Amino acid sequence: MAWEDRTPFEAIERLYGLTQDQVIRLMRQKLKKSSFKLWRSRVSGRKTKHLKLRSPQVARGYCPTQYKQR
């Protein structure tokens, strides 16, 4: 969930009880250094990762084409 750009940290906290700081620490532990840097630069300041910054028009946690049935 943390890797997905559209999933807010609040949703991760609601489901798993991990705060944003804990998610960042977990990602730092589990990812390769280069992968963590890429993720961190992508997520930093991203409006979709924080419900308070997110536009009210975004009512979903993923792209509509992400889970297409084949």
C-alpha positions as CSV (number, residue, x, y, z in Angstrom):
1,M,0.0,0.0,0.0
2,A,2.8,2.4,0.8
3,W,4.4,1.8,-2.6
4,E,1.2,2.8,-4.4
5,D,1.1,6.6,-5.0
6,R,-2.6,7.0,-4.5
7,T,-3.0,5.2,-1.2
8,P,-2.9,7.8,1.6
9,F,-0.9,7.2,4.8
10,E,-4.2,7.6,6.7
11,A,-5.6,4.5,5.0
12,I,-2.5,2.5,6.0
13,E,-2.8,3.7,9.5
14,R,-6.5,2.8,9.7
15,L,-5.8,-0.7,8.3
16,Y,-2.5,-1.6,9.9
17,G,-2.0,0.9,12.8
18,L,1.2,2.2,11.3
19,T,1.8,6.0,11.4
20,Q,3.5,7.8,8.5
21,D,6.8,7.8,10.4
22,Q,6.5,4.0,11.0
23,V,5.7,3.4,7.3
24,I,8.8,5.4,6.2
25,R,10.9,3.4,8.7
26,L,9.5,0.1,7.4
27,M,10.1,1.1,3.8
28,R,13.7,2.1,4.7
29,Q,14.3,-1.3,6.3
30,K,12.6,-3.5,3.6
31,L,13.6,-1.7,0.3
32,K,17.0,-1.5,-1.3
33,K,18.7,1.9,-0.7
34,S,18.1,3.0,-4.3
35,S,14.5,1.9,-4.2
36,F,13.8,3.7,-1.0
37,K,15.3,6.9,-2.4
38,L,13.1,6.7,-5.5
39,W,10.0,6.0,-3.4
40,R,10.8,8.8,-0.9
41,S,11.4,11.3,-3.7
42,R,8.1,10.3,-5.3
43,V,6.1,10.4,-2.1
44,S,7.5,13.6,-0.6
45,G,5.0,16.4,-1.0
46,R,2.6,14.2,-3.0
47,K,-0.9,15.4,-2.4
48,T,-2.5,12.0,-2.9
49,K,-0.5,10.5,0.0
50,H,-2.3,12.8,2.5
51,L,-6.1,13.0,2.8
52,K,-5.9,16.7,4.0
53,L,-4.0,17.7,0.9
54,R,-6.0,15.5,-1.5
55,S,-8.6,17.1,-3.7
56,P,-12.1,16.1,-2.8
57,Q,-12.6,14.9,-6.3
58,V,-10.3,12.0,-5.7
59,A,-12.6,9.5,-4.0
60,R,-10.6,6.3,-4.7
61,G,-7.3,4.8,-3.5
62,Y,-6.1,3.5,-6.8
63,C,-6.2,4.2,-10.6
64,P,-9.4,2.8,-12.2
65,T,-7.4,0.8,-14.7
66,Q,-5.2,-0.7,-12.1
67,Y,-7.3,-3.7,-11.3
68,K,-8.8,-4.5,-14.7
69,Q,-10.5,-7.9,-15.1
70,R,-9.0,-9.9,-17.8
